[in-house]
Structures are given as structure tokens and as C-alpha cells.
Amino acid sequence: MIASASRAQMADDLLRRLAAVLRSGQLYASDHPVIRRNLDAMSDALEPFLRAGPSVVIGVVGDDIIVDDLLLSKVDGLAGFVRRLKYLGVERITIDRGASLDELATLASALATMVPRSNGGAPEFPSLPHVRVGRVSASQRTENATADLGAFKRLYDEAVSAAEGVWECARTERMPDATVARTMVDDLAQAVSQNRTLLLALTTLKNYDNYTFTHMVNVSILTMGQARALGIDGALLREFGLAALMHDIGKVRTPLEILQKPDRLTDDEFAIMRRHTVDGAEILRATPDIPTLAPVVAFEHHLRIDGSGYPRGITRRSLNLGTMLCSVADVYDAMRSQRSYQKAFPSDRILEVLKQSDGQQFDRHLVRRFSQLIGIYPVGNLVRLDTGETAVVVKVHAPDPRRPHVRVACDRSGRRLDAPYDVRLWETLPGGGLPASIVSPVDPAEAGMDPLTLL
């Protein structure tokens, strides 16, 4: 097995060799020595991939390139290569073990010289025994989407397990395992950049037994989702995610009888609980390799911009942006989670609570952006339409979060449809009026279905 860092380096090298062959094919005759040298280098770059597996697949998704299962986003110097593939309508290049230099030369020549058909369709590429070029079929798209969902579910489950390990390390060793936390947040940050909608949908998964750890992961994802929507990426995005993951780490010092109390806390117990903000800041300040943002967010995440909240007696002229994003995510995830002393609230109720306080406790612009990001009915939620049908929310419609893109899964009698169909609830019908409206959320357990499988 090749280490992921080495595979990423190899994938980058392969793409650059292929791009070099394509460029030289546009500049020189097919028998020019430069082309031969570039083909030899490309063959060498292919070798480790074809040694490890029967084939290597190069795909184009938007402006990103995928080599097998490695996503390489906006690789420097390859924008022209990506544009060329998109111009030709090429979404997928598969090279099998045994591909000869002549086959690679034919591939490179075709990519360099062919043009789309007059109707805009992809050109007819030469048929080669070990090389295939073309678009992704509808069935492949479905398989890829299912694989993406499975991969993201595994990533989410692994993140919850890692969060439990980070928490236990902080409880027993007096400081969290920063390496485990960073690795986990790096993976989540990459997923947020790759498919923010799907990852946000996974935060709707409910697990009462693991509330502490799912809450850590959910707040991290929701914070990074907001930050990404603000244009924050790279190292800063990961710092926001790590700080949000650790926001409640001070609770490792809270007595278990208070932390796990099934009923509401007394005033004295709540005073003890409030100490977790100070304890968290102290723990994180003493932990090596933790960014300075993390103790700030741990200390501030229950402070509000109107001066309310806690720790008591602390005033801030302004709160850190990381704190404000984390606070919105924290309140939202806590309110939508079912606990022994609190029922779960639907998203529309939670967002109303946030909006009632916007400009006072929460920044109104961030609350508005959060509503547009999450939607009144978030992606992955089951809803009932005024037609009596049951649907899953597929995509939020930012101009009107109450009217998302939905996929109808059950008819008005509750019978599962063999062929679910999509409806954009904001689109006006030909005769006027709107197709349907959402009347209420639906509990997936009561409906007996997993809405994520319908995405």
C-alpha cells in the first residue's frame, strides 16, 4: 500500500507528465524527440499506479481532477490541461496495465488535435486496447454518488470515534491528542471543500448515546461549512474546524453527575457547568500544537455580542469570527438534538430563535447566511408536502429557504415510489401558482426510511 502523501505526489507527477505530452503534441510533429521524451516520462509516472492496480482512472469534476480516489483541487499549472479536457467533453481517461507507448502516443495526439463535433458533442476517440476516453455514464454517476455517500458516512463515523479518543485523552492525560484532532479536522476540511452539502446532511444523523462526540463533530462541520461559504479555505479553515471541535473540551473537568444529569440543572450545578469555558481555555493553552484560536473560541463561545452569556463579568468590544460561527453552530446543533431533558426542535423553530436574537446575541448577517446555508429544511431532512406526499430535501434554495429542491419518495397514501422524482418548490407552474409547499418535517424513524439513501 502506497502512503497517501506519496500517492498524492505521484498523482501530481502523472498529471504534469500527461499535460506535458499534450502540450508538446500541439507544438511539434508526432515524431519529434521532445514528444518521445515526454511519453517516456509519462510511462514512468504510470508505472507505480499500474503496479498497484489493474488500471488508473483520471477524471475531471468541475475544475478539479481526480486520479483514482485522490482529489486534486485546482493544481497549479494544470488549468489549461483541465480546460482542454472540458472543451473536448472528456470526463474520464482510463489507462489499463499493459498500455504501450504507441497507445499513449495515440491518446496524447487525440487530446492535442481533436475538436468537438459540430453539434457540440465529444469527438470520436480512437479505439485502443488499453486506453478508454469518454464521459461518465448515467449508471456510473449513480454508482459514484452512492460511493461518495458511503465514503462520507465512513468519514463521519471515523470522526466521531476520533472525537471520543480526543476527549478521553483530555480527561485522562489532562490535554487532548492534538495530532489525532488535526488529522481528523484535515479530513473533514477537505470533505467540506469537496462536497459541503453532503457533509452537512450527515450532521442530521442522531445518536443520543454518543451526543458529546457527535456534537463535537457536528459543530466542527457546521462551523467550517459557514466559514467556507464566507470564502475561508486552507489552513485557516482547518483552524476554525479544530477550534470548533474543541469548544467544549473543558467539560472533561465537569463532574459526571452534572454532565450526565437526566434532568435540568439547578442554579448551583449550572454555575459549575459554566466553568467549562475557562477550563477549556486553560487546557488548550497548555496543549502543544494547538492554534491560538482554539482557546479563544473555548473561552468565548457562550459570550454574546450584547454582553450577555458567560463567563460572567467578561466584556468584549467584539467577538472573534471563529467564536461567532462556532456559537451559531453550537446552539443550532444542541437545539436539534434529542436529549433526556430536551426534545429535539425542528430547524424552522431553531432558526426563528436565532433570528429573534440576531443583532443582539448573534450577528444578523451571520444568522442570515447560516439560514441560507442550512435552509429552513436542511438537506437530508424528510418533509411532508401539502399534497400529502413525503419527500427528502435535496438542495437548499437560498433566495427562499422555505422552498427547497425536494425528491418525492412516497405518495399521499405513504406508499414508497419505485421512481422518486424531483420538484423545485420555488418554480412557478405553467398555469401559475407553485407545485407544493412543505407543511412539516417527518421523523425518519416513523417513516421507516433513511433519507440519505435518497440523495
Buried (B, 14 or more C-beta within 10 A) or exposed (E): EEEEEEBBEBBBBBBBBBBBBBBBBEEBEBEEEBBBEBBBBBBEBBEBBBEBEEBBBBBBBEEBBBBBEEBBBEBEEBEEBBEBBEEBBBBBBBBBBEBEEEBBBBBBBBBBEBEEEEEEEBBEBEEBEBBBBBBBEEEEEEEBEEEBBEBBBEBBBBBBBBBBBBBBBBBEEEBBBBEBBBEBBEBBBBBBBBBBBBBBBBBBBBEEEBBBBBBBBBBBBBBBBBBBBBEBBEEBBBBBBBBBBBBBBBBBBBEEEBBEBEEEBEEEBEEBBBBBBBBBBBBBBEBEEBBEBBBBBBBBBBBBBEEEBBBEEBEEEEBBBBBBBBBBBBBBBBBBBEEEEEEBBBBBEBBEBBBEBBEEBBBBEBBBBBBBBBBBBBBBBBBBBEBEBBBBBBBBBEEEBEBBBBBBBBEEEEEEEEEBEEBBBBEEEEEEEBBBEBEEBBEBEEBEBBBBEBB
